[in-house]
């Protein structure tokens, strides 16, 4: 009985641990969404200011190629995107324009830039056709999908797929960010 009382006193009298610090989520980083590692393109918010992360639809089981997901518990949104070894603060969004310069940053192929070649493209994938894509001459490597696409400090899209590679060049396709935001009723965090 004394052992039980002593044990209860230790448990009940034990100091309460402080809450874990929140982790800032930066575009371009990988987080767990429902236990699945997903690259975050950008941080966004609902009209009620609930935090969401923009990720590939495959991360959530969505039929949309790019969608929004609830971030890991305790995470903090930022307007920042990782661009190589530095952070860039997103200041707004921009629609794709033929001939404009765009850049993407991926842990796989690094920071790469190219030019928008065509808009409103349809690409046939094994799971079906995806419409409304923007085509660029930015190279694409396996593992780049889900990365943010920027024009300076403006968010323009989420990298989806491509062909070729960064040694010989290639083509990449991204989903325009304004399309993603509109479909999900979201706004980006901007600074």
C-alpha positions as CSV (number, residue, x, y, z in Angstrom):
1,X,0.0,0.0,0.0
2,X,2.8,2.4,0.8
3,X,4.4,1.7,-2.5
4,X,1.1,2.5,-4.3
5,X,0.7,5.8,-2.4
6,X,4.3,6.7,-3.1
7,X,3.8,5.9,-6.8
8,X,0.7,8.0,-6.9
9,X,2.5,10.9,-5.2
10,X,5.3,10.7,-7.7
11,X,2.9,10.6,-10.7
12,X,0.5,13.3,-9.5
13,X,3.3,15.5,-8.2
14,X,5.4,15.1,-11.3
15,X,6.0,18.4,-13.1
16,X,4.1,18.9,-16.3
17,X,6.2,19.1,-19.4
18,X,6.1,22.3,-21.4
19,X,4.3,22.2,-24.7
20,X,6.6,21.3,-27.6
21,X,7.6,24.4,-29.6
22,X,5.9,24.9,-32.9
23,X,7.7,24.1,-36.1
24,X,7.6,26.6,-38.9
25,X,6.7,25.1,-42.3
26,X,8.6,26.6,-45.2
27,X,7.6,26.0,-48.8
28,X,9.9,23.3,-50.4
29,X,10.2,21.3,-47.2
30,X,8.8,17.8,-46.7
31,X,6.3,17.2,-43.9
32,X,4.2,14.2,-42.9
33,X,0.6,14.5,-44.0
34,X,-1.5,11.6,-42.5
35,X,1.8,9.7,-42.2
36,X,2.8,10.3,-45.8
37,X,5.9,12.3,-46.6
38,X,4.8,15.2,-48.8
39,X,6.6,18.2,-50.2
40,X,4.9,21.5,-49.2
41,X,4.8,23.9,-52.1
42,X,3.3,26.9,-50.2
43,X,1.4,27.7,-47.0
44,X,-2.2,28.8,-47.4
45,X,-5.2,29.7,-45.2
46,X,-8.9,29.3,-45.3
47,X,-11.3,32.3,-45.1
48,X,-11.5,31.4,-41.3
49,X,-7.6,31.6,-41.1
50,X,-7.1,27.9,-40.7
51,X,-3.6,26.8,-41.8
52,X,-3.4,24.6,-44.9
53,X,-0.4,23.3,-46.9
54,X,-0.4,23.0,-50.7
55,X,0.7,19.5,-51.7
56,X,0.3,17.0,-54.5
57,X,-3.1,15.3,-54.5
58,X,-1.4,11.9,-54.2
59,X,-0.4,12.9,-50.6
60,X,-4.1,13.1,-49.6
61,X,-5.7,10.7,-52.0
62,X,-7.4,13.6,-53.8
63,X,-8.4,13.3,-57.5
64,X,-7.0,16.9,-58.0
65,X,-3.3,16.9,-59.1
66,X,-2.6,19.5,-56.4
67,X,-4.6,20.2,-53.3
68,X,-4.6,21.5,-49.8
69,X,-4.0,19.4,-46.7
70,X,-4.1,20.0,-42.9
71,X,-0.5,20.5,-41.7
72,X,1.1,18.4,-38.9
73,X,-0.1,19.4,-35.4
74,X,1.9,22.2,-33.8
75,X,3.1,23.6,-37.1
76,X,3.3,27.3,-37.9
77,X,2.7,28.8,-41.3
78,X,5.2,31.1,-43.0
79,X,5.2,33.1,-46.2
80,X,8.6,31.7,-47.0
81,X,9.9,29.3,-49.6
82,X,13.2,27.5,-49.5
83,X,15.3,28.5,-52.6
84,X,18.5,26.7,-52.5
85,X,20.3,27.7,-49.2
86,X,18.2,30.8,-48.7
87,X,14.6,31.7,-47.9
88,X,12.4,33.9,-50.1
89,X,9.3,35.5,-48.8
90,X,6.3,35.1,-51.1
91,X,4.7,38.5,-51.8
92,X,1.8,37.4,-53.9
93,X,0.7,35.3,-56.9
94,X,1.0,35.7,-60.6
95,X,-0.7,34.0,-63.5
96,X,1.6,32.3,-66.1
97,X,2.5,34.3,-69.2
98,X,4.2,32.9,-72.3
99,X,7.8,34.0,-72.4
100,X,8.0,34.8,-68.7
101,X,10.8,33.5,-66.5
102,X,10.0,31.0,-63.7
103,X,12.2,29.1,-61.3
104,X,11.7,26.0,-59.1
105,X,13.6,24.8,-56.1
106,X,13.8,21.1,-55.3
107,X,16.0,19.1,-53.0
108,X,16.5,16.7,-55.9
109,X,17.6,19.0,-58.8
110,X,18.3,22.3,-56.9
111,X,17.3,25.7,-58.0
112,X,16.5,25.8,-61.7
113,X,15.0,28.5,-64.0
114,X,13.4,28.4,-67.4
115,X,10.8,30.1,-69.6
116,X,7.0,29.5,-69.8
117,X,6.4,28.0,-73.3
118,X,2.6,27.4,-73.2
119,X,-0.4,27.7,-71.0
120,X,-3.6,25.7,-70.6
121,X,-1.9,22.5,-71.7
122,X,-3.4,19.0,-71.4
123,X,-1.1,16.1,-70.5
124,X,-2.1,12.5,-70.6
125,X,-1.0,10.5,-67.6
126,X,-1.6,6.8,-66.8
127,X,-4.4,7.8,-64.5
128,X,-6.1,10.1,-67.1
129,X,-5.6,13.5,-68.7
130,X,-4.9,16.6,-66.6
131,X,-5.8,20.0,-68.1
132,X,-4.9,23.6,-67.4
133,X,-1.2,23.0,-67.0
134,X,1.6,25.4,-67.8
135,X,4.6,24.1,-69.8
136,X,8.1,25.3,-69.3
137,X,11.6,24.4,-70.5
138,X,12.8,24.0,-66.9
139,X,14.4,20.6,-66.4
140,X,12.7,18.0,-64.3
141,X,14.1,15.1,-62.3
142,X,12.4,12.3,-60.5
143,X,11.6,13.6,-57.0
144,X,10.9,17.2,-58.1
145,X,7.1,16.9,-58.2
146,X,5.3,19.1,-55.6
147,X,8.0,21.8,-55.6
148,X,7.1,25.5,-55.6
149,X,7.4,27.4,-58.8
150,X,8.2,31.1,-58.5
151,X,8.6,34.3,-60.6
152,X,10.8,36.4,-58.4
153,X,8.9,36.6,-55.1
154,X,5.5,35.7,-56.7
155,X,4.1,32.2,-56.5
156,X,3.1,30.9,-59.9
157,X,2.5,27.2,-59.5
158,X,3.3,23.7,-58.2
159,X,5.6,21.5,-60.2
160,X,3.7,18.4,-61.3
161,X,5.7,16.4,-63.9
162,X,8.2,16.6,-66.8
163,X,10.4,14.8,-69.2
164,X,14.1,14.8,-69.9
165,X,16.5,15.6,-67.1
166,X,18.7,18.3,-65.8
167,X,21.8,17.0,-67.7
168,X,20.4,17.3,-71.2
169,X,17.4,19.5,-70.6
170,X,13.7,18.9,-70.7
171,X,10.2,20.0,-70.2
172,X,8.3,20.5,-67.1
173,X,4.6,21.1,-66.3
174,X,3.1,22.9,-63.3
175,X,-0.4,23.6,-62.0
176,X,-1.0,27.3,-61.7
177,X,-1.2,28.4,-58.1
178,X,-4.3,30.6,-58.7
179,X,-6.1,27.6,-60.0
180,X,-5.2,25.6,-56.9
181,X,-6.2,28.4,-54.6
182,X,-9.5,29.0,-56.3
183,X,-10.5,25.3,-56.3
184,X,-9.8,25.0,-52.6
185,X,-11.1,28.4,-51.5
186,X,-7.7,29.5,-50.1
187,X,-5.3,32.4,-50.0
188,X,-1.5,32.2,-49.7
189,X,0.4,33.4,-46.7
190,X,2.3,36.4,-48.0
191,X,4.8,38.8,-46.5
